């Protein structure tokens, strides 16, 4: 597999003057080449299965996985007997997923190469998940997605599980860079420099990836960061409420109006887990 697509196929976020969605498909298509078919830490997919079992409830059966990447989490869920519909925009990860999901599993898997802002799906789903991709686009885009989940896809007693990026981590690491060796066994992987940027006006993390041999091919992704208080405001009018927040594995009562300073919560993780449900 080639290490780079042609420049005509990609839009560099950091070469744009404003935030648009033009970078999204090109970045993740190329990132799939650089990172291979599974860039997650060991145990990530099994941890997600356990999270769904814990927060989704014993009756959960049908799962919608939005931004499914190369399909590893969908496969792990199907192995446990869940029926999964997985949606992923970029063709690199979709190709990985199609190969992976040819293996028979206890549950059924339907994989769709599509945009989760526009895809048409037949609900309802007991659990809707969005791992590491919530925050792509504007606040209006997030609300549009949340309304689609609430109005079109989520079962009456269903659960929505999101990874939500918090500004503390990116703001702390803004200006830092890391040199990363090529990934073993990934044909398209190259030596990279990863840089962290934070936009304090727009509240966005910008994650830049620059091949050391070809700095002109640098690309970046950006995600909107929300504190739990921000997320509560974002949810207004979407048909969903914030039912639970877990930061670094600890449940936090964000509705208590309690002073809760903790420097350690975002020492390593950039995101927290949010559980959404319909209003009571």
N, C-alpha and C positions, 0 to 999 in steps of 0.2 A: 504494500500500500504506500502511496506517495506521502512524503512528509508535509507537503504544502499544496494547497489548491492555488489556482491562478488568482491574481489580484482582483480580476474582474468579479470573482465570485464572493469577495469578502469586503465588508465595510468595517474599518477600524473605528471603534468608539472614540478613542482619544484624538482622532483626526477630525471629528465632528465638532461643530460649535455648540450644538444643543443635544439634548437627550431625545432620541427617537428609537423606534424598534428595529431600525435597519440592520443593526449589528447582530441581532439575536441568532438567526439561523446560521449565518456564516461563522460566528464564533464557535457555537456548539458543534457544528459540522467539523470544523478544524480541530477543536479540542478533543473530539472522539478519536481523531487520528493520532494526536500527540499523547493522549492519556490511555488509549486502548479500550478494551471492552469492559474493564472494571477498575475504576480509579478509587473506589471506596476502601476505607480501612477494613481490615479483617473483622468479621463479625457484624458489620453494619447491617446487612440484609436480614440476618437472623434477629438482630436487635429490633428492627422495624416490625418483623412478624410478631415479636413479643409485645411490642407497644400496641399494635392493633388488637391483639388478644386481650390485653389489659384494659385499654380504653374504649375499644369498640363494642365490648360486651360479648357474652357467650352466644348470642343469636346472630352475630354478624356472619354473613356468608359471602355477599357479593361486594367486591372492592373495585373502586375506580382509582387508578394510579395516574395522576397528572404529572407530566414531565418525567416519564418513566426511564429515560436514559437507555442504556443497553439491555434493560429487562431483567437484571439480576434480582431485584426485589420482587418483581412480578413472579418470577420463577420460584423464588423461595416461598411466596404466599401460596402459589398453586401446589407446591409440594406438600403444604400443610392442609390442602383440601379446599382452600378458598377458590371461588370463581372470580377471575380478575379481568378487567378491561384496562389496558395500559395505553396511554397516549404519549407520543414523543414526536417532536417537530423535526429533528435533524436526521438526515438520511444515513449518516455514519453509524449512529447508535441504533437506528432502525434496522440496519443490515446485521449488526451484531445480534440484536434481539431475535430477528427471524431465524437465525441459525440456532441460537440458544433454545428457543421455545419449540423447536421441532421435537425435542425429547418429550415423551409422554409423561404426564404428571397427574397427581390425584385430582386436582381441580382443573377447570378449563381456563385457558388464557386466550384473550383476543387482543392483538397488538395493532394499533392504528398509528400510521405515520401522518400526523395532523397537528394543527395548532389548537391548543386547548381553549383559546379565546373564541374559536369559531366552529369547532367540531360539533357534529350532531350525534348525540348518544341517546340510547334508550335506557332510562332509569327504571326503577329507583335502585340506588346503591346504599348498602348498610354503612359503609365507610368510604369517604373520599380522602385521599392523601395527596400531599404536595411536598415532596422531600427536596429541600435545598433549592427550590426554584421560585418560591413565593417572593414577590418583590420585583420581578421583571416587569418593566413598564411603569406607568404612573400610578398615583393613588386612584385615579379614575379607572384605570385598567384593573387594579386589584378589586375595586368594588364591583366592576362588571363581572369578573370571574366569580366573586363570592355570591353575587345574585344568581348567576347561572347555577352554581352548586346548590343554593337553597331552593330555587324555583324549578329547576329542570331535573336534577339528578339525585338529590339526597332523600332517603327514606324519612318518613315522619319522625322516627325516633333515632335517626342516623347520627353519625359522628364525623366531624371533619378534623383531620390531623395535619398540622402544618409545622414545618421548620420555618421560623421567623427570624430574620437577621436583626440584631440589636446594634445600635451605633457604638456602643462602648468599645468593642474589639477593634473594628476598623479605625476608629478615631485614635485609639492608643497606638496602633501599628502604622498609622499613616506615615509615608516616607521610608518605610523599611523595605528591604529587598532580600530575596533568598536565591542562591544559585542551586539549581536542582539538576542532578545527574540524569541521563536517559534512563527510562524505565526498562528493566530487563524483560525480554520476551515481547516487547511492543515494537513492531517494525517501524512505525512512524514516529516513535519518541526520539527527541533530541535534547541536548543540554539546554536548559531554560533559565531565565531569570524571571522570578515572580515578584511583582511590586504591588504594594498596598497603597491605595489612594483613598482619601475620604473627602467627600464634598459636604461641608457643614451647612451650606445653604439649602441644598436639596435633600440632605439626609441620606446620601447614597454612598455605598461602598463601591469602589472601582478596583477590580482585580485584574492586573495587567500581566500578560505572559509574552516574554520576548525570547525567541530563539537566539542563543549567543552567537551563532554563526551567521544569522540573517536578521539583524535587528530591525530591518525594514519590514519584516513580516510580523511584528508585534501586534497582538490583538488583546482586547480586554472585554470583560463582562462587568455589568453593574446591576446591583440589587438595592432596592429601597429598604432602608433599615427602620424598624419600628420598635420603640419601647412598648411594654405591655399597655401603658396608658394610651399611647398613640394607636395601638391596635383596637382598643375599645372604641375610640372615636371613629376609626376607619370602618368599623362594623355597623355603625348606625345606619339604618335604612336598608341593610342588605338581607335581612331575614335570618341573621345568625347572631349569636352572642358568644362571648368568651367565657367558657365554662371552667377552664383549668389552664394553668401555666406551670411548666416545669423548667427550671433553670439549673443546669449542671446536675440533673437528676433529683433536684429538690423541689417539692411543690410549694408554690408561692401564692398567697392569697392577695391578688391584685385589686380586689374590691374592698379591702379593709381600711383604706386610707391610713395605713400604718407606715411609719418610717422604717425602711429596711435597707440600710446601706450595707453593701457587701462587695469588696473589691475582688474577691476570689471567683465570683460567679462567671466572669468573662475573661479570666486569665488565659484560657486556651480556646474555649468555644466562642464562635461569633454568633451563634444562634441559640434560640430556646424553642421548646416544644409548646405549641398551643393547641388546645382542644376546643372546638367550636360545636355548638349545638343550636337547635332552634330555640327561640324564646320560650320560657316556661309559661 
